Amino acid sequence: MTEYQIDAWKKEIYNALAAISDIETQKLEWVGPAASGAKVISRLYDLEYNLFISYLIENEEGSRKMLAEMLRLDKMLEDYSRIKISGEKMLLDPDWHAIAYTAAQIVILWDATMEE
């Protein structure tokens, strides 16, 4: 990958994490019977989230705390993706709120440790 492609990848991963962390926007977007939170999870994995974590580890980017939280989020999302519930129910689910909180912590750590 070129440096430009890597920078674009980082930006997309960051934006996907921010979307997972943003319960208020989800409340606006996930309404109605067809609403689903699956898209926000799928977006992260469509961007090869697992490969991205490996990339950060191999290139010694990000803090240990951020990487640990990213791995924890991966496990949380893996467990959560097995549950089939509507977006509206997800917004009320404490497990989803824990996922959103973890994603928010990653964004905070990213802002503090990753180079622009």
C-alpha positions as CSV (number, residue, x, y, z in Angstrom):
1,M,0.0,0.0,0.0
2,T,1.1,3.5,-0.6
3,E,1.3,6.0,2.2
4,Y,-1.7,7.8,0.7
5,Q,-3.7,4.5,0.8
6,I,-2.7,3.8,4.4
7,D,-3.7,7.3,5.4
8,A,-7.1,6.9,3.7
9,W,-7.5,3.5,5.4
10,K,-6.8,5.0,8.8
11,K,-9.3,7.8,8.2
12,E,-12.0,5.4,7.2
13,I,-11.4,3.1,10.2
14,Y,-11.4,6.2,12.5
15,N,-14.7,7.3,10.9
16,A,-16.2,3.8,11.3
17,L,-15.2,3.8,15.0
18,A,-16.7,7.2,15.5
19,A,-19.9,6.1,14.0
20,I,-20.1,3.1,16.3
21,S,-19.5,5.4,19.3
22,D,-22.2,8.0,18.3
23,I,-25.4,6.9,20.0
24,E,-27.1,10.2,19.4
25,T,-26.7,10.0,15.6
26,Q,-27.8,6.3,15.7
27,K,-31.0,7.4,17.5
28,L,-31.8,9.6,14.5
29,E,-30.8,7.1,11.8
30,W,-32.0,3.8,13.3
31,V,-35.8,4.3,13.3
32,G,-38.5,2.3,11.8
33,P,-39.1,-1.4,11.3
34,A,-36.2,-1.8,8.8
35,A,-33.7,0.0,10.9
36,S,-30.6,-2.0,11.7
37,G,-27.3,-1.5,13.4
38,A,-25.7,-4.1,11.3
39,K,-24.4,-1.6,8.7
40,V,-22.3,0.3,11.3
41,I,-20.6,-3.0,12.3
42,S,-20.3,-4.3,8.7
43,R,-18.6,-1.0,7.7
44,L,-15.8,-1.6,10.1
45,Y,-15.2,-5.1,9.0
46,D,-15.6,-4.2,5.3
47,L,-12.5,-2.0,6.0
48,E,-10.6,-5.0,7.2
49,Y,-10.5,-4.0,10.9
50,N,-8.6,-7.1,12.0
51,L,-6.0,-6.5,9.3
52,F,-5.8,-2.9,10.4
53,I,-5.1,-3.9,14.0
54,S,-2.3,-6.2,12.8
55,Y,-0.9,-3.4,10.7
56,L,-0.8,-1.1,13.8
57,I,0.9,-3.8,15.9
58,E,3.5,-4.6,13.2
59,N,4.3,-0.9,12.6
60,E,4.3,0.0,16.3
61,E,1.6,2.6,15.8
62,G,-0.8,3.7,18.5
63,S,-0.6,3.2,22.2
64,R,-0.7,-0.2,23.9
65,K,-3.9,0.9,25.6
66,M,-5.5,1.8,22.3
67,L,-4.5,-1.5,20.7
68,A,-5.9,-3.4,23.7
69,E,-9.2,-1.5,23.4
70,M,-9.3,-2.2,19.7
71,L,-8.8,-5.9,20.3
72,R,-11.5,-5.8,23.1
73,L,-13.9,-4.0,20.7
74,D,-13.3,-6.7,18.1
75,K,-14.2,-9.4,20.6
76,M,-17.3,-7.5,21.7
77,L,-18.5,-7.0,18.2
78,E,-17.9,-10.6,17.3
79,D,-20.0,-11.7,20.2
80,Y,-22.7,-9.0,19.5
81,S,-23.0,-9.8,15.8
82,R,-24.5,-13.2,16.6
83,I,-27.5,-11.4,18.1
84,K,-30.2,-10.4,15.6
85,I,-32.1,-7.4,16.9
86,S,-33.4,-4.3,15.3
87,G,-31.6,-1.0,15.5
88,E,-34.2,0.5,17.8
89,K,-33.7,-2.4,20.3
90,M,-29.9,-2.1,19.9
91,L,-30.1,1.5,21.1
92,L,-31.7,0.3,24.3
93,D,-29.3,-2.6,24.8
94,P,-26.7,-2.1,27.6
95,D,-24.3,-4.4,25.7
96,W,-24.5,-2.0,22.6
97,H,-23.9,1.0,24.9
98,A,-20.8,-0.8,26.2
99,I,-19.6,-1.3,22.6
100,A,-20.3,2.4,21.8
101,Y,-18.4,3.4,24.9
102,T,-15.4,1.2,24.0
103,A,-15.4,2.7,20.5
104,A,-15.5,6.2,22.0
105,Q,-12.5,5.4,24.2
106,I,-10.6,4.2,21.1
107,V,-11.4,7.5,19.3
108,I,-10.1,9.4,22.4
109,L,-6.9,7.4,22.6
110,W,-6.4,7.6,18.8
111,D,-6.7,11.4,19.0
112,A,-4.1,11.4,21.8
113,T,-1.6,9.0,20.2
114,M,-1.8,8.7,16.5
115,E,0.1,11.0,14.1
116,E,-1.9,13.0,11.6
